[in-house]
């Protein structure tokens, strides 16, 4: 047990990259069962759902995690399986514990999906998760690079899970634009029901501003599929020396092709070069660059969106979160997502810090903490519905994301 706790602590530090984390809620997810009636019927939960149509609540950022033990095709980098790579090994333990499948050897894939069912049953009927596939890292040659790939979740598996459980899930494909078959794969994903494409450029090794992406962007536009792309600092997945690929300004090329772009996490942590001031421009906050894009009249105000996944984490709660709450003119272009299973990683969130910063009422913290131990998905939703910056809060349109994907 002591060894596991030390590994979890190492994994937490690796995920946050030294940005700080909280142990006020412990290191591991207690994975409690159904939410007690007094919490489910409590004021915090009831107020959160008031005025929101659950059938329009599609959590747009949920990771499909597993080990491949069901024949799903999920693949993990050997470093995540070996104690000789302690940070990666501990990260895997964190993710499995967050999804409450750390004690399910031989049935991790199926148990993970079943856990998501149970959590959604604790929401309101009609609420769904958008499950994200995750493509491999690819080299410039168009060939996959296993050594640089953190993990792989096939489109076929995400599609199969969503089809088998259509009451609960939609799915987003992940297709590397350098793949020799990328256009064919994109068409297949669309015909298979994918509602978006997900990238993590620093992990997958693509430059969103490269001309190599042009044909892919043209096809995205033709198929009317939005692109959800991580921007800002990445710490949950090993990215080597490729952090610069998360610069929000690199996504302008997709916007110029008429693609609807969703910036994951609103680039709410990290620094990137201000490329508008040259290739060697000064480093500024990634969120500043995201905000610049959001306010650009030519493409930003019509095609650029942000998702709210992870924005309440300990290392993100600050000025960026306040700005997102206060900019009500942005709210029609903000989409809620949980980044599940990350709300189940206990050290990533601090209710006391959110209260100290004035984002939540102090008397709300105990209820949120209790809800989280039973249902991290509901916790994420209830927390964001209660966030405040002065008199400002998120509009309900932020949570009713279905029209963005389904029209």
C-alpha positions in Angstrom: 0.0 0.0 0.0 2.8 2.4 0.9 4.5 1.6 -2.5 1.3 2.4 -4.3 0.8 5.7 -2.5 4.4 6.7 -3.4 3.8 5.9 -7.0 0.5 7.8 -7.0 2.3 10.8 -5.6 5.0 10.5 -8.3 2.3 10.3 -10.9 0.5 13.3 -9.6 3.6 15.3 -9.8 4.2 14.1 -13.3 0.7 14.9 -14.5 0.9 18.5 -13.1 4.6 18.9 -14.1 5.4 20.7 -10.8 2.5 23.2 -11.2 1.2 22.2 -7.8 -1.5 19.8 -6.6 -3.6 19.3 -3.5 -3.8 16.3 -1.2 -6.8 17.7 0.8 -9.0 15.0 -0.7 -6.4 12.2 -0.5 -4.4 10.5 -3.2 -6.8 7.8 -4.5 -10.4 7.8 -5.7 -12.5 6.0 -3.1 -14.8 4.8 -5.9 -18.0 4.9 -3.8 -21.3 3.6 -5.2 -24.5 5.3 -6.1 -24.9 8.8 -4.8 -26.9 8.8 -1.5 -30.4 10.2 -1.7 -29.7 13.1 0.5 -26.9 14.3 -1.9 -28.9 13.5 -5.0 -31.9 15.5 -3.8 -29.7 18.2 -2.1 -29.8 21.8 -3.0 -26.4 21.8 -4.8 -27.5 19.1 -7.3 -31.1 20.4 -7.8 -29.9 23.9 -8.4 -27.3 22.8 -10.9 -30.0 21.1 -13.1 -32.4 24.0 -12.9 -33.1 25.4 -16.4 -30.8 22.9 -18.2 -32.3 20.4 -20.7 -30.5 17.1 -19.9 -31.1 15.8 -23.4 -28.9 18.5 -24.7 -26.1 17.9 -22.2 -23.3 16.1 -24.2 -20.0 16.1 -22.2 -17.7 16.8 -25.2 -14.4 15.6 -23.7 -14.3 12.1 -22.2 -11.4 9.7 -22.6 -12.0 6.0 -23.4 -9.4 4.3 -21.2 -8.5 0.6 -21.1 -5.7 -1.9 -21.4 -6.8 -3.8 -24.4 -7.8 -6.9 -22.4 -11.1 -7.2 -24.2 -9.6 -7.3 -27.6 -10.4 -3.6 -28.1 -7.1 -2.8 -29.8 -6.1 -0.4 -27.1 -2.3 -0.2 -26.8 -0.2 1.2 -24.0 3.4 2.3 -24.3 5.6 -0.3 -22.5 6.8 2.5 -20.2 3.3 2.7 -18.7 3.6 -1.0 -17.8 7.1 -1.0 -16.3 8.3 0.2 -12.9 11.5 1.2 -14.6 9.6 4.2 -16.0 8.1 5.3 -12.7 6.4 8.5 -13.9 4.5 6.8 -16.8 3.8 3.7 -14.6 2.3 5.9 -11.9 0.3 7.9 -14.4 -1.3 4.6 -15.6 -2.2 3.8 -12.0 -3.8 7.2 -11.6 -5.9 6.9 -14.7 -7.1 3.4 -13.8 -7.9 4.5 -10.2 -9.7 7.6 -11.5 -11.9 5.3 -13.6 -12.3 2.8 -10.7 -10.8 -0.1 -12.7 -7.6 -0.4 -10.8 -8.9 -3.6 -9.1 -10.3 -5.2 -12.3 -7.4 -7.2 -13.7 -8.5 -9.0 -16.9 -11.6 -6.9 -17.4 -10.4 -3.3 -17.3 -11.9 -2.3 -20.7 -15.4 -3.6 -19.9 -15.3 -2.4 -16.3 -14.3 1.1 -17.4 -17.3 1.3 -19.8 -19.6 -0.1 -17.1 -18.4 2.5 -14.6 -19.3 5.3 -17.1 -22.8 3.8 -17.4 -23.2 3.9 -13.7 -22.1 7.5 -13.5 -24.4 8.6 -16.3 -27.3 6.9 -14.6 -26.5 9.3 -11.7 -27.0 12.2 -14.0 -30.4 13.1 -15.6 -31.9 10.9 -18.5 -30.6 12.0 -21.8 -27.1 13.2 -20.8 -24.3 11.7 -22.8 -20.5 11.4 -23.0 -18.6 12.0 -26.2 -15.9 9.3 -26.1 -12.5 10.2 -27.6 -10.4 7.9 -29.7 -6.7 8.6 -29.6 -4.4 8.0 -32.6 -0.7 7.1 -32.6 2.3 9.4 -33.0 3.3 9.5 -36.7 6.6 10.4 -38.2 7.0 12.9 -41.2 7.1 9.8 -43.4 3.5 9.0 -42.6 4.5 5.9 -40.6 3.5 5.2 -37.0 6.1 5.7 -34.3 5.4 3.2 -31.4 8.3 4.5 -29.3 6.8 8.0 -29.3 3.2 6.9 -28.8 1.9 7.2 -25.3 -1.2 5.1 -25.9 -3.6 4.2 -28.7 -7.4 4.0 -28.7 -8.7 2.8 -32.1 -11.5 4.6 -33.8 -13.1 1.2 -34.4 -13.3 0.6 -30.6 -14.8 4.0 -29.8 -17.3 3.6 -32.6 -18.3 0.0 -31.3 -18.8 1.2 -27.7 -20.9 4.1 -28.8 -23.0 1.9 -31.1 -23.5 -0.7 -28.4 -24.5 1.9 -25.8 -26.1 4.6 -27.9 -28.2 5.7 -24.9 -25.1 6.9 -23.2 -22.4 7.7 -25.7 -21.4 9.5 -28.9 -17.9 9.3 -30.2 -15.1 11.4 -31.7 -12.5 9.9 -34.0 -8.7 10.6 -33.8 -6.9 10.7 -37.1 -3.3 11.9 -37.6 -3.2 14.2 -40.7 0.2 12.8 -41.7 -1.2 9.3 -42.2 -1.1 8.1 -45.8 -4.7 7.0 -45.4 -5.9 10.0 -43.4 -8.6 11.1 -45.8 -10.0 7.6 -46.2 -10.0 7.1 -42.4 -11.8 10.5 -42.0 -14.5 9.5 -44.4 -14.9 6.1 -42.7 -15.2 7.8 -39.3 -17.9 10.1 -40.6 -19.9 7.2 -42.1 -19.4 5.4 -38.8 -21.1 8.2 -36.8 -18.2 10.2 -35.5 -19.3 13.7 -34.5 -15.8 15.3 -34.3 -12.1 14.6 -34.6 -9.7 14.9 -31.6 -6.0 15.8 -31.7 -3.3 16.2 -29.1 -0.6 17.7 -31.3 2.3 17.5 -28.9 1.7 13.9 -28.1 0.8 12.8 -31.7 3.5 14.8 -33.4 1.6 17.0 -35.8 2.1 20.6 -36.5 -1.5 22.1 -37.1 0.1 24.9 -39.2 1.8 22.6 -41.6 0.7 22.5 -45.3 0.6 18.8 -44.8 -2.7 19.3 -43.0 -4.4 21.2 -45.8 -6.1 18.3 -47.5 -7.2 17.0 -44.1 -8.7 20.4 -43.3 -10.5 20.6 -46.6 -12.1 17.2 -46.0 -13.1 18.2 -42.5 -14.8 21.2 -43.9 -16.5 19.2 -46.6 -17.8 16.6 -44.0 -18.7 19.4 -41.5 -16.7 17.7 -38.7 -15.3 19.9 -36.0 -11.8 19.5 -34.8 -11.2 19.3 -31.0 -7.5 20.1 -30.5 -5.5 20.4 -27.3 -3.7 23.7 -26.8 -1.4 25.0 -24.1 0.8 23.0 -21.8 0.3 19.2 -21.8 1.2 17.2 -18.7 -1.1 14.2 -18.6 0.7 12.5 -21.6 4.4 12.3 -22.3 5.2 14.7 -25.2 9.1 14.8 -25.1 10.2 18.2 -26.6 7.1 18.9 -28.6 5.2 21.3 -26.3 5.5 24.0 -28.9 3.0 22.1 -31.1 0.2 23.1 -28.6 0.5 26.8 -29.5 -3.1 28.0 -30.1 -1.9 30.2 -33.0 -1.0 27.1 -35.0 -4.7 26.4 -35.3 -5.3 29.5 -37.5 -4.6 27.3 -40.6 -7.6 25.2 -39.8 -9.8 28.2 -39.3 -8.6 29.6 -42.7 -9.9 26.4 -44.3 -13.3 27.0 -42.7 -13.0 24.3 -40.1 -14.9 24.7 -36.8 -12.1 24.4 -34.2 -12.6 23.6 -30.5 -9.6 24.5 -28.4 -9.5 21.9 -25.6 -9.1 23.4 -22.1 -9.2 26.9 -23.7 -5.4 26.7 -23.5 -5.7 27.6 -19.9 -2.2 26.8 -18.7 1.3 27.2 -20.2 3.2 29.7 -22.3 3.8 29.8 -26.0 5.6 32.0 -28.4 3.7 34.9 -29.8 4.2 34.0 -33.4 2.3 37.1 -34.5 5.5 38.9 -33.5 7.8 36.6 -35.5 9.1 33.0 -35.2 11.2 34.1 -32.2 8.5 36.2 -30.6 8.3 36.5 -26.8 6.6 33.8 -24.7 3.2 34.8 -23.4 0.5 32.9 -21.7 -1.2 30.4 -23.9 -4.6 31.6 -22.8 -3.7 35.1 -24.0 -3.2 33.7 -27.5 -6.5 31.8 -27.2 -8.3 35.0 -26.2 -6.8 36.8 -29.2 -8.1 34.1 -31.6 -11.5 34.2 -30.0 -11.8 38.0 -30.6 -10.5 38.0 -34.2 -13.3 39.1 -36.5 -12.2 37.2 -39.6 -12.5 33.6 -38.4 -12.4 33.5 -34.6 -15.9 34.9 -33.9 -17.5 32.4 -36.3 -15.4 29.3 -36.2 -13.4 29.2 -33.0 -14.7 27.5 -29.8 -13.3 26.4 -26.5 -14.0 23.5 -24.3 -14.1 23.8 -20.5 -12.5 20.5 -19.7 -10.1 20.6 -16.8 -10.5 24.4 -16.2 -11.3 24.0 -12.5 -8.2 21.9 -11.7 -5.9 23.1 -9.0 -3.3 24.4 -11.4 -5.8 26.1 -13.8 -8.1 27.9 -11.4 -7.1 31.5 -11.6 -7.3 34.5 -14.0 -8.2 32.3 -17.1 -11.1 30.8 -15.3 -12.3 34.2 -14.1 -12.1 35.5 -17.7 -14.1 32.6 -19.1 -16.8 33.2 -16.5 -16.9 37.0 -17.1 -16.8 36.9 -20.9 -20.5 36.2 -21.4 -20.1 37.1 -25.1 -17.9 34.0 -25.4 -20.4 31.7 -23.8 -22.2 30.6 -27.0 -18.8 29.4 -28.2 -17.8 27.5 -25.0 -18.6 23.8 -24.7 -18.6 21.9 -21.4 -16.5 18.8 -21.1 -15.2 16.9 -18.0 -11.9 15.4 -19.3 -13.1 12.2 -17.6 -11.6 10.3 -15.9 -9.5 13.2 -14.6 -12.2 14.5 -12.2 -11.6 11.2 -10.4 -7.9 12.0 -9.8 -8.1 13.4 -6.3 -5.0 15.6 -6.1 -6.0 17.5 -9.3 -8.7 19.5 -7.6 -9.0 21.6 -4.5 -12.4 22.8 -3.2 -10.7 25.0 -0.6 -8.7 26.8 -3.2 -11.7 27.4 -5.4 -13.5 28.8 -2.3 -10.5 31.0 -1.3 -10.4 32.5 -4.8 -14.2 33.2 -4.6 -15.2 30.8 -7.4 -17.5 28.9 -5.1 -19.3 29.6 -1.9 -17.4 28.0 1.0 -20.5 26.2 2.3 -20.7 24.4 -1.0 -17.3 22.7 -0.7 -18.4 19.8 1.5 -21.3 18.8 -0.8 -19.0 18.9 -3.8 -16.4 16.8 -2.1 -19.0 14.2 -1.1 -20.5 14.1 -4.6 -17.1 13.7 -6.2 -16.4 10.5 -4.1 -19.4 8.9 -5.7 -19.8 10.5 -9.1 -16.9 12.5 -10.6 -19.0 13.3 -13.7 -21.8 14.8 -11.7 -19.2 16.6 -9.6 -17.8 18.3 -12.6 -21.2 19.4 -13.8 -22.4 20.7 -10.5 -19.2 22.5 -9.7 -19.2 24.4 -13.0 -22.9 25.3 -12.7 -22.1 26.9 -9.3 -18.9 28.8 -10.4 -19.0 32.5 -10.0 -16.6 35.4 -10.7 -18.2 38.4 -9.0 -21.8 38.3 -10.3 -20.9 36.3 -13.4 -21.6 32.6 -14.0 -21.6 30.3 -17.0 -24.7 30.5 -19.2 -26.7 27.3 -19.6 -25.8 27.3 -23.3 -22.3 26.3 -22.2 -23.7 23.0 -20.9 -26.2 22.3 -23.7 -23.6 21.3 -26.3 -25.7 18.8 -28.4 -26.7 21.4 -31.0 -23.1 22.2 -31.8 -22.5 18.5 -32.8 -25.9 17.4 -34.0 -27.4 20.7 -35.4 
